[in-house]
Amino acid sequence: NTYIEAPCKRLELNAEKFKSETKEKETEVVISKELLLELAKGKTEQLDELCYMATGSIFHRRILKFGGIMLHSSAIVYNGGGIAFCAKSGTGKSTHTQLWLQKFKDDCVILNDDKPVIKKEDGSYFIYGTPWSGKTDLNLNLKAPLKAIVLLERGEIDEIEKCDKNTALKKILASTVQPKSVELLNLSLDIISDIIENVEIFK
């Protein structure tokens, strides 16, 4: 449970479906109007979007301490299993997941179009929707067993192969918010290393 306080209409709308039924909080994300203006360096345009991104970044740092990691990816649930498609912005993550929706229709939903969370529970990894979903508002309050992470690249031929561990570590780390704190960076690396050992990674 995360208590969030921030002057952000978009986050307020997106977070509505994620509201907890209990009032107990385990951590909090708080951004005041003053802090927001400081982050914006006094500029007042697009403050709502800046606040939306900043709260997501703070949430990622908070959830690391609970064994979770926010992954820059477009994630689907297909036949009950979660698949995260990871790549640099502009590569085609959202386009790719839309193709899954077209192809598999009733068997597939978009869980989160930009920043789902991956977290271990009872020895298995799950992927979760969050209120933060990039340029779109495609996000669901669902969790699913994480079946695979696919590292997308552009190419002339459609092909898929298992990814070696070193490449997977570099690419997955590059797809998260990299904390400046050594403690949080080490937590990130520990979580990613464990994911690579326990989840299928493809490219």
Contacts in CASP RR format, 6 or more apart in sequence:
PFRMAT RR
TARGET T0000
AUTHOR 0000-0000-0000
METHOD contacts of the structure
MODEL  1
NTYIEAPCKRLELNAEKFKSETKEKETEVVISKELLLELAKGKTEQLDEL
CYMATGSIFHRRILKFGGIMLHSSAIVYNGGGIAFCAKSGTGKSTHTQLW
LQKFKDDCVILNDDKPVIKKEDGSYFIYGTPWSGKTDLNLNLKAPLKAIV
LLERGEIDEIEKCDKNTALKKILASTVQPKSVELLNLSLDIISDIIENVE
IFK
1 20 0 8 1.000
1 22 0 8 1.000
1 24 0 8 1.000
1 25 0 8 1.000
1 26 0 8 1.000
1 27 0 8 1.000
2 25 0 8 1.000
2 26 0 8 1.000
2 27 0 8 1.000
2 28 0 8 1.000
2 29 0 8 1.000
2 59 0 8 1.000
2 62 0 8 1.000
3 25 0 8 1.000
3 27 0 8 1.000
3 28 0 8 1.000
3 29 0 8 1.000
3 30 0 8 1.000
4 11 0 8 1.000
4 15 0 8 1.000
4 28 0 8 1.000
4 29 0 8 1.000
4 30 0 8 1.000
4 55 0 8 1.000
4 59 0 8 1.000
5 28 0 8 1.000
5 29 0 8 1.000
5 30 0 8 1.000
5 31 0 8 1.000
6 29 0 8 1.000
6 30 0 8 1.000
6 31 0 8 1.000
6 36 0 8 1.000
6 51 0 8 1.000
6 54 0 8 1.000
6 55 0 8 1.000
7 31 0 8 1.000
7 32 0 8 1.000
7 33 0 8 1.000
7 36 0 8 1.000
7 47 0 8 1.000
7 48 0 8 1.000
7 51 0 8 1.000
8 31 0 8 1.000
8 48 0 8 1.000
8 51 0 8 1.000
8 52 0 8 1.000
8 55 0 8 1.000
9 48 0 8 1.000
10 48 0 8 1.000
10 49 0 8 1.000
10 52 0 8 1.000
10 137 0 8 1.000
11 51 0 8 1.000
11 52 0 8 1.000
11 55 0 8 1.000
11 131 0 8 1.000
11 132 0 8 1.000
13 137 0 8 1.000
14 131 0 8 1.000
14 132 0 8 1.000
14 133 0 8 1.000
14 137 0 8 1.000
14 139 0 8 1.000
15 131 0 8 1.000
17 139 0 8 1.000
17 140 0 8 1.000
17 141 0 8 1.000
18 130 0 8 1.000
18 131 0 8 1.000
18 141 0 8 1.000
26 66 0 8 1.000
27 62 0 8 1.000
27 63 0 8 1.000
27 65 0 8 1.000
27 66 0 8 1.000
28 62 0 8 1.000
29 55 0 8 1.000
29 56 0 8 1.000
29 58 0 8 1.000
29 59 0 8 1.000
29 62 0 8 1.000
31 51 0 8 1.000
31 54 0 8 1.000
31 55 0 8 1.000
31 58 0 8 1.000
36 47 0 8 1.000
36 50 0 8 1.000
36 51 0 8 1.000
36 54 0 8 1.000
37 44 0 8 1.000
37 47 0 8 1.000
39 50 0 8 1.000
39 54 0 8 1.000
40 47 0 8 1.000
40 50 0 8 1.000
52 132 0 8 1.000
53 132 0 8 1.000
55 132 0 8 1.000
56 70 0 8 1.000
56 115 0 8 1.000
56 130 0 8 1.000
56 132 0 8 1.000
57 177 0 8 1.000
59 70 0 8 1.000
59 130 0 8 1.000
59 132 0 8 1.000
60 69 0 8 1.000
60 70 0 8 1.000
60 115 0 8 1.000
60 176 0 8 1.000
60 177 0 8 1.000
61 177 0 8 1.000
61 179 0 8 1.000
61 181 0 8 1.000
61 184 0 8 1.000
63 69 0 8 1.000
63 70 0 8 1.000
63 117 0 8 1.000
63 119 0 8 1.000
64 179 0 8 1.000
64 184 0 8 1.000
64 187 0 8 1.000
64 188 0 8 1.000
64 191 0 8 1.000
65 184 0 8 1.000
65 187 0 8 1.000
66 119 0 8 1.000
67 119 0 8 1.000
67 120 0 8 1.000
67 187 0 8 1.000
67 191 0 8 1.000
68 117 0 8 1.000
68 118 0 8 1.000
68 119 0 8 1.000
68 120 0 8 1.000
68 191 0 8 1.000
69 117 0 8 1.000
69 118 0 8 1.000
69 119 0 8 1.000
69 176 0 8 1.000
69 188 0 8 1.000
69 191 0 8 1.000
69 192 0 8 1.000
69 195 0 8 1.000
70 115 0 8 1.000
70 116 0 8 1.000
70 117 0 8 1.000
70 130 0 8 1.000
70 132 0 8 1.000
70 176 0 8 1.000
70 177 0 8 1.000
71 84 0 8 1.000
71 86 0 8 1.000
71 115 0 8 1.000
71 116 0 8 1.000
71 117 0 8 1.000
71 118 0 8 1.000
71 149 0 8 1.000
71 172 0 8 1.000
71 175 0 8 1.000
71 176 0 8 1.000
72 86 0 8 1.000
72 89 0 8 1.000
72 114 0 8 1.000
72 115 0 8 1.000
72 175 0 8 1.000
72 176 0 8 1.000
73 84 0 8 1.000
73 85 0 8 1.000
73 86 0 8 1.000
73 87 0 8 1.000
73 93 0 8 1.000
73 114 0 8 1.000
73 115 0 8 1.000
73 116 0 8 1.000
73 149 0 8 1.000
73 175 0 8 1.000
74 84 0 8 1.000
74 85 0 8 1.000
74 93 0 8 1.000
74 94 0 8 1.000
74 96 0 8 1.000
74 97 0 8 1.000
74 110 0 8 1.000
74 112 0 8 1.000
74 113 0 8 1.000
74 114 0 8 1.000
75 82 0 8 1.000
75 83 0 8 1.000
75 84 0 8 1.000
75 85 0 8 1.000
75 97 0 8 1.000
75 110 0 8 1.000
75 111 0 8 1.000
75 112 0 8 1.000
75 113 0 8 1.000
75 116 0 8 1.000
75 127 0 8 1.000
75 129 0 8 1.000
76 82 0 8 1.000
76 83 0 8 1.000
76 85 0 8 1.000
76 97 0 8 1.000
76 100 0 8 1.000
76 101 0 8 1.000
76 108 0 8 1.000
76 109 0 8 1.000
76 110 0 8 1.000
76 111 0 8 1.000
77 83 0 8 1.000
77 108 0 8 1.000
77 109 0 8 1.000
77 111 0 8 1.000
77 142 0 8 1.000
77 144 0 8 1.000
78 100 0 8 1.000
78 104 0 8 1.000
78 107 0 8 1.000
78 108 0 8 1.000
79 107 0 8 1.000
79 108 0 8 1.000
80 144 0 8 1.000
80 145 0 8 1.000
81 144 0 8 1.000
81 145 0 8 1.000
81 146 0 8 1.000
81 147 0 8 1.000
82 111 0 8 1.000
82 127 0 8 1.000
82 144 0 8 1.000
82 145 0 8 1.000
82 146 0 8 1.000
82 147 0 8 1.000
82 148 0 8 1.000
83 146 0 8 1.000
83 147 0 8 1.000
83 148 0 8 1.000
83 149 0 8 1.000
83 150 0 8 1.000
84 116 0 8 1.000
84 118 0 8 1.000
84 127 0 8 1.000
84 146 0 8 1.000
84 148 0 8 1.000
84 149 0 8 1.000
84 150 0 8 1.000
85 93 0 8 1.000
85 96 0 8 1.000
85 97 0 8 1.000
85 150 0 8 1.000
85 152 0 8 1.000
86 93 0 8 1.000
86 149 0 8 1.000
86 150 0 8 1.000
86 151 0 8 1.000
86 152 0 8 1.000
86 171 0 8 1.000
86 172 0 8 1.000
86 175 0 8 1.000
87 93 0 8 1.000
87 151 0 8 1.000
87 152 0 8 1.000
87 153 0 8 1.000
87 175 0 8 1.000
88 174 0 8 1.000
91 152 0 8 1.000
91 153 0 8 1.000
91 154 0 8 1.000
92 152 0 8 1.000
93 113 0 8 1.000
93 114 0 8 1.000
93 152 0 8 1.000
94 113 0 8 1.000
94 136 0 8 1.000
96 152 0 8 1.000
97 110 0 8 1.000
97 113 0 8 1.000
100 108 0 8 1.000
101 108 0 8 1.000
101 109 0 8 1.000
101 110 0 8 1.000
109 140 0 8 1.000
109 142 0 8 1.000
110 138 0 8 1.000
110 140 0 8 1.000
111 127 0 8 1.000
111 128 0 8 1.000
111 129 0 8 1.000
111 139 0 8 1.000
111 140 0 8 1.000
111 142 0 8 1.000
111 144 0 8 1.000
112 128 0 8 1.000
112 129 0 8 1.000
112 130 0 8 1.000
112 132 0 8 1.000
112 133 0 8 1.000
112 138 0 8 1.000
112 139 0 8 1.000
112 140 0 8 1.000
113 133 0 8 1.000
113 134 0 8 1.000
113 135 0 8 1.000
113 136 0 8 1.000
113 138 0 8 1.000
113 139 0 8 1.000
114 132 0 8 1.000
114 133 0 8 1.000
114 134 0 8 1.000
114 135 0 8 1.000
114 136 0 8 1.000
115 130 0 8 1.000
115 132 0 8 1.000
115 133 0 8 1.000
115 134 0 8 1.000
116 127 0 8 1.000
116 128 0 8 1.000
116 129 0 8 1.000
116 130 0 8 1.000
117 127 0 8 1.000
117 128 0 8 1.000
117 129 0 8 1.000
117 130 0 8 1.000
118 125 0 8 1.000
118 126 0 8 1.000
118 127 0 8 1.000
118 128 0 8 1.000
118 146 0 8 1.000
118 191 0 8 1.000
118 195 0 8 1.000
119 125 0 8 1.000
119 126 0 8 1.000
119 128 0 8 1.000
120 126 0 8 1.000
120 194 0 8 1.000
120 198 0 8 1.000
123 198 0 8 1.000
124 145 0 8 1.000
124 198 0 8 1.000
125 145 0 8 1.000
125 146 0 8 1.000
125 195 0 8 1.000
125 198 0 8 1.000
125 199 0 8 1.000
126 143 0 8 1.000
126 144 0 8 1.000
126 145 0 8 1.000
126 146 0 8 1.000
127 143 0 8 1.000
127 144 0 8 1.000
127 145 0 8 1.000
127 146 0 8 1.000
128 142 0 8 1.000
128 143 0 8 1.000
129 139 0 8 1.000
129 140 0 8 1.000
129 141 0 8 1.000
129 142 0 8 1.000
129 143 0 8 1.000
130 139 0 8 1.000
131 139 0 8 1.000
132 139 0 8 1.000
133 139 0 8 1.000
146 199 0 8 1.000
147 199 0 8 1.000
147 200 0 8 1.000
148 199 0 8 1.000
148 200 0 8 1.000
148 201 0 8 1.000
148 202 0 8 1.000
149 168 0 8 1.000
149 172 0 8 1.000
149 195 0 8 1.000
149 199 0 8 1.000
149 200 0 8 1.000
149 201 0 8 1.000
149 202 0 8 1.000
150 160 0 8 1.000
150 201 0 8 1.000
150 202 0 8 1.000
150 203 0 8 1.000
151 163 0 8 1.000
151 167 0 8 1.000
151 168 0 8 1.000
151 171 0 8 1.000
151 172 0 8 1.000
151 201 0 8 1.000
151 202 0 8 1.000
151 203 0 8 1.000
152 203 0 8 1.000
153 203 0 8 1.000
160 202 0 8 1.000
160 203 0 8 1.000
161 202 0 8 1.000
161 203 0 8 1.000
162 200 0 8 1.000
162 201 0 8 1.000
162 202 0 8 1.000
163 171 0 8 1.000
163 201 0 8 1.000
163 202 0 8 1.000
163 203 0 8 1.000
165 196 0 8 1.000
165 201 0 8 1.000
167 203 0 8 1.000
168 196 0 8 1.000
168 201 0 8 1.000
169 189 0 8 1.000
169 192 0 8 1.000
169 193 0 8 1.000
169 196 0 8 1.000
171 203 0 8 1.000
172 192 0 8 1.000
172 195 0 8 1.000
172 196 0 8 1.000
172 201 0 8 1.000
173 188 0 8 1.000
173 189 0 8 1.000
173 192 0 8 1.000
176 188 0 8 1.000
176 192 0 8 1.000
178 185 0 8 1.000
178 188 0 8 1.000
179 185 0 8 1.000
179 188 0 8 1.000
END
